[in-house]
């Protein structure tokens, strides 16, 4: 009996030890889980004071942006966005704001041509722009600088004391400048001549434009509106492919002359024959073809030939 009791006690102790080991393992697992969760949550802050010292980056960016907005509002409160007058003339004042430096230089060119001023550069870099008159005795001076946004420019000081003699023609008034100011009017009046351009420029900018400059400006404007002759010849192969696709049974070909490797070929001739015209001629017209020629004008001379026939009513076909 004693031996059996001791054995039972040993079994109970072993069961108790096993239960303690299992409970210890379960406690270790729970501690590990807590440690992992603490590591994931830890942000390196040990007190509420540290939490108050750490700022939200988004709030800092918002405060920085608000500071720039306040500064820009203060600058624009004293300045104003420059606008051209109704008569097209340029008037400058202290506080005029331009969207970028390119606009400032463009308006300054118009103003100098309008007033007959020839400028001498004092400073012209990414942040400052200072110009004076070529005549040292003249008091004309303008100074502008970039604003805090990094794009806009403002006139900070301006002395409009130009008393020099004005020449009839300003050397900066070239064909490209004339074309930029007359382009919109040319779109509505394609028959504009050099005399009309001279009168418009004299009224708007008080400067005389020579005839050769006006003709060059008209050529530039015509190329801008109607396109260049060279561009038309480049698009000719594509045009013929589209023409054959839209007009079945049509015959089109281009003759080119090769002038050497690595060089563009030279256009010689082109033929276009509409498929419906061929069918109608065979069925309803007399077997007689006439040719009408028209000499082409422009930088590339040539002849336009048109084939015609007579229909049943003795009318021209097509």
C-alpha positions as CSV (number, residue, x, y, z in Angstrom):
1,X,0.0,0.0,0.0
2,X,2.8,2.4,0.9
3,X,4.6,1.7,-2.4
4,X,1.4,2.3,-4.4
5,X,0.7,5.6,-2.5
6,X,4.3,6.8,-3.2
7,X,3.8,6.0,-6.9
8,X,0.6,7.9,-7.1
9,X,2.2,10.9,-5.4
10,X,5.0,10.8,-7.9
11,X,2.5,10.7,-10.8
12,X,0.6,13.7,-9.3
13,X,3.9,15.7,-8.9
14,X,4.9,14.9,-12.5
15,X,1.4,16.0,-13.7
16,X,1.7,19.1,-11.7
17,X,5.2,19.9,-13.2
18,X,3.9,19.3,-16.7
19,X,1.0,21.7,-16.1
20,X,3.5,24.3,-14.8
21,X,5.6,23.9,-17.9
22,X,2.6,24.3,-20.1
23,X,1.4,27.4,-18.2
24,X,5.0,28.8,-18.5
25,X,5.0,28.2,-22.2
26,X,1.7,29.9,-22.5
27,X,2.9,32.9,-20.5
28,X,6.0,33.1,-22.7
29,X,3.9,33.2,-25.8
30,X,1.7,36.0,-24.4
31,X,4.8,38.1,-23.4
32,X,6.3,37.7,-26.8
33,X,3.1,38.9,-28.4
34,X,3.0,41.9,-26.1
35,X,6.6,42.7,-26.9
36,X,5.9,42.6,-30.6
37,X,3.0,44.9,-30.3
38,X,5.0,47.3,-28.2
39,X,7.8,47.4,-30.8
40,X,5.3,48.1,-33.5
41,X,3.7,50.9,-31.5
42,X,7.0,52.5,-30.3
43,X,7.8,55.8,-31.9
44,X,10.7,56.9,-29.7
45,X,8.6,59.2,-27.5
46,X,8.7,58.7,-23.7
47,X,6.6,61.5,-22.4
48,X,3.7,63.8,-23.3
49,X,6.2,66.7,-23.5
50,X,8.1,64.9,-26.3
51,X,4.8,64.4,-28.0
52,X,4.1,68.1,-27.9
53,X,7.6,68.9,-29.2
54,X,7.2,66.7,-32.2
55,X,5.2,68.6,-34.9
56,X,3.1,67.2,-37.7
57,X,5.1,67.5,-41.0
58,X,1.9,68.3,-42.9
59,X,1.2,71.1,-40.4
60,X,4.7,72.5,-40.9
61,X,4.3,72.4,-44.7
62,X,0.9,74.1,-44.4
63,X,2.4,76.8,-42.2
64,X,5.3,77.3,-44.7
65,X,2.9,77.5,-47.6
66,X,0.7,80.0,-45.7
67,X,3.8,82.2,-45.0
68,X,4.6,82.3,-48.7
69,X,0.9,83.1,-49.5
70,X,1.0,85.9,-47.0
71,X,4.1,87.4,-48.4
72,X,2.8,87.1,-52.0
73,X,-0.5,88.8,-50.9
74,X,1.5,91.6,-49.4
75,X,3.6,92.1,-52.6
76,X,0.5,91.9,-54.9
77,X,-1.3,94.3,-52.6
78,X,1.2,97.0,-53.5
79,X,1.6,95.9,-57.1
80,X,-0.8,95.1,-60.0
81,X,-0.7,92.7,-63.0
82,X,0.4,94.7,-66.1
83,X,-2.3,95.0,-68.8
84,X,-1.8,96.6,-72.3
85,X,-3.8,99.7,-73.0
86,X,-6.9,99.7,-75.2
87,X,-5.1,101.5,-77.9
88,X,-2.3,98.9,-77.9
89,X,0.3,101.2,-76.4
90,X,2.6,100.3,-73.5
91,X,2.5,102.2,-70.2
92,X,4.8,101.2,-67.4
93,X,4.6,102.2,-63.7
94,X,6.3,101.1,-60.4
95,X,4.5,98.0,-59.1
96,X,3.6,96.5,-62.4
97,X,3.8,92.7,-62.1
98,X,4.7,90.3,-65.0
99,X,4.1,86.6,-65.0
100,X,7.7,85.7,-66.0
101,X,10.9,87.4,-67.2
102,X,10.1,86.6,-70.9
103,X,7.0,88.7,-70.6
104,X,9.0,91.5,-69.0
105,X,11.6,91.5,-71.8
106,X,8.9,91.4,-74.5
107,X,7.0,94.4,-73.0
108,X,10.2,96.3,-72.5
109,X,11.0,95.8,-76.2
110,X,7.6,97.2,-77.2
111,X,8.1,100.2,-74.8
112,X,11.6,101.0,-76.2
113,X,10.3,100.9,-79.8
114,X,7.3,103.0,-78.9
115,X,9.4,105.7,-77.1
116,X,12.5,105.4,-79.3
117,X,14.7,104.4,-76.4
118,X,18.0,102.6,-76.9
119,X,19.0,100.8,-73.6
120,X,22.3,100.0,-72.0
121,X,22.5,96.9,-69.7
122,X,23.5,97.5,-66.1
123,X,22.3,94.1,-64.7
124,X,20.5,91.3,-66.3
125,X,20.5,88.0,-64.5
126,X,18.1,85.4,-63.0
127,X,17.0,87.7,-60.2
128,X,17.5,91.4,-61.2
129,X,17.0,93.5,-64.4
130,X,18.4,97.0,-64.6
131,X,18.6,99.1,-67.7
132,X,19.4,102.8,-68.5
133,X,19.5,104.9,-71.6
134,X,22.5,104.8,-73.9
135,X,22.9,108.6,-73.4
136,X,24.7,109.1,-70.1
137,X,23.0,112.5,-69.7
138,X,19.5,110.9,-69.9
139,X,17.8,110.1,-66.6
140,X,15.8,107.1,-67.9
141,X,16.3,104.1,-65.6
142,X,14.2,101.0,-64.9
143,X,14.8,98.2,-62.3
144,X,12.9,95.0,-61.8
145,X,13.5,91.9,-59.8
146,X,12.0,88.5,-59.3
147,X,9.3,87.9,-56.6
148,X,9.2,85.3,-53.9
149,X,7.3,82.8,-56.0
150,X,10.3,82.4,-58.2
151,X,8.4,83.2,-61.5
152,X,6.8,86.7,-61.3
153,X,8.7,89.9,-61.8
154,X,7.9,93.4,-60.5
155,X,9.1,96.8,-61.4
156,X,10.6,98.2,-58.2
157,X,11.9,101.6,-59.5
158,X,11.2,103.5,-62.7
159,X,12.5,106.9,-63.8
160,X,10.8,107.9,-67.1
161,X,12.9,111.0,-67.8
162,X,13.7,110.2,-71.4
163,X,14.5,113.5,-73.3
164,X,16.7,112.2,-76.1
165,X,15.9,112.8,-79.7
166,X,13.7,110.0,-81.2
167,X,14.8,108.4,-84.5
168,X,12.4,107.7,-87.3
169,X,13.1,104.0,-87.3
170,X,14.1,101.8,-84.4
171,X,16.6,99.1,-85.2
172,X,14.9,96.5,-83.0
173,X,11.7,96.7,-85.0
174,X,12.3,93.7,-87.2
175,X,10.1,91.6,-89.4
176,X,9.4,89.0,-86.6
177,X,8.4,91.7,-84.2
178,X,6.1,93.3,-86.8
179,X,4.5,89.9,-87.6
180,X,3.8,89.2,-83.9
181,X,1.8,92.4,-83.6
182,X,0.0,92.2,-87.0
183,X,-0.8,88.4,-87.1
184,X,-4.4,88.6,-85.7
185,X,-5.3,91.4,-88.1
186,X,-3.7,89.4,-91.0
187,X,-5.9,86.4,-90.2
188,X,-9.0,88.5,-91.0
189,X,-7.5,90.3,-94.0
190,X,-5.3,88.1,-96.1
191,X,-5.0,90.8,-98.8
192,X,-3.1,93.1,-96.5
193,X,-0.2,95.0,-98.2
194,X,3.0,96.7,-97.0
195,X,1.4,100.2,-96.9
196,X,-1.3,98.9,-94.5
197,X,1.4,97.4,-92.2
198,X,3.4,100.7,-92.2
199,X,0.3,102.7,-91.2
200,X,-0.7,100.4,-88.4
201,X,2.8,100.3,-86.9
202,X,3.2,104.1,-87.2
203,X,-0.2,104.6,-85.4
204,X,0.4,102.0,-82.7
205,X,4.2,102.4,-81.9
206,X,5.1,105.8,-83.4
207,X,7.8,104.2,-85.6
208,X,8.4,103.9,-89.3
209,X,8.8,100.4,-90.8
210,X,10.6,100.2,-94.2
211,X,9.0,98.5,-97.1
212,X,11.3,95.5,-97.2
213,X,10.7,94.8,-93.5
214,X,6.9,94.9,-94.1
215,X,7.2,92.5,-97.0
216,X,9.2,90.1,-94.9
217,X,6.7,90.4,-92.1
218,X,3.8,89.6,-94.5
219,X,5.7,86.5,-95.7
220,X,6.2,85.3,-92.1
221,X,2.5,85.8,-91.3
222,X,1.4,84.0,-94.5
223,X,3.6,81.1,-93.6
224,X,2.1,81.0,-90.1
225,X,-1.5,81.1,-91.3
226,X,-1.3,79.2,-94.6
227,X,1.7,77.1,-94.0
228,X,5.0,76.9,-96.0
229,X,5.4,75.5,-99.5
230,X,8.0,73.1,-98.2
231,X,5.6,71.6,-95.7
232,X,3.0,71.1,-98.4
233,X,5.5,69.0,-100.5
234,X,6.4,66.9,-97.4
235,X,2.7,66.1,-96.9
236,X,2.0,65.2,-100.6
237,X,2.7,61.4,-100.3
238,X,0.4,61.1,-97.3
239,X,-2.3,63.1,-99.1
240,X,-2.2,60.8,-102.1
241,X,-2.5,57.7,-99.9
242,X,-5.6,59.2,-98.2
243,X,-7.0,60.2,-101.6
244,X,-6.8,56.7,-103.0
245,X,-8.3,55.3,-99.8
246,X,-11.3,57.6,-100.1
247,X,-11.7,57.4,-103.9
248,X,-11.6,53.8,-105.1
249,X,-10.2,53.0,-108.6
250,X,-8.2,56.2,-108.6
251,X,-4.7,56.5,-110.1
252,X,-2.0,58.5,-108.3
253,X,1.7,58.6,-108.5
254,X,4.7,60.9,-107.7
255,X,8.0,61.1,-109.5
256,X,11.0,61.9,-107.4
257,X,14.7,62.4,-108.4
258,X,17.3,60.8,-106.2
259,X,20.3,63.2,-105.7
260,X,22.5,61.1,-103.4
261,X,22.6,59.0,-100.3
262,X,21.5,60.7,-97.1
263,X,19.8,63.6,-99.0
264,X,16.1,64.2,-99.6
265,X,14.8,63.5,-103.1
266,X,13.7,66.3,-105.4
267,X,10.0,66.5,-106.5
268,X,9.5,66.4,-110.3
269,X,5.9,65.7,-111.1
270,X,2.6,64.3,-109.7
271,X,-0.5,62.8,-111.3
272,X,-3.9,62.4,-109.9
273,X,-6.8,60.7,-111.8
274,X,-10.2,60.2,-110.0
275,X,-11.7,56.8,-110.5
276,X,-15.3,58.0,-111.0
277,X,-14.1,60.5,-113.7
278,X,-12.4,57.6,-115.6
279,X,-15.6,55.5,-115.5
280,X,-17.8,58.4,-116.6
281,X,-15.5,59.3,-119.4
282,X,-15.5,55.8,-120.8
283,X,-19.3,55.5,-120.7
284,X,-20.7,58.9,-121.5
285,X,-18.0,61.2,-123.2
286,X,-16.6,61.4,-126.6
287,X,-13.2,59.8,-127.0
288,X,-11.4,63.1,-127.1
289,X,-9.3,64.7,-124.3
290,X,-8.3,68.3,-124.1
291,X,-5.4,69.7,-121.9
292,X,-5.6,73.1,-120.0
293,X,-2.4,74.5,-118.6
294,X,-1.9,77.0,-115.8
295,X,1.5,78.4,-114.8
296,X,2.1,78.4,-111.0
297,X,3.5,81.4,-109.1
298,X,5.5,81.3,-105.9
299,X,9.0,80.2,-104.9
300,X,8.7,76.9,-106.8
301,X,7.7,77.4,-110.4
302,X,5.7,74.8,-112.3
303,X,2.7,74.1,-114.6
304,X,-0.7,72.7,-113.5
305,X,-2.2,70.5,-116.3
306,X,-5.9,69.6,-116.3
307,X,-7.4,67.0,-118.6
308,X,-10.9,67.7,-119.9
309,X,-13.5,66.2,-122.2
310,X,-17.0,67.0,-123.6
311,X,-20.1,65.3,-122.3
312,X,-23.3,64.6,-124.2
313,X,-24.5,68.3,-123.8
314,X,-21.2,69.6,-125.2
315,X,-20.2,70.7,-121.7
316,X,-16.8,70.4,-120.0
317,X,-16.2,67.2,-118.1
318,X,-15.3,66.9,-115.3
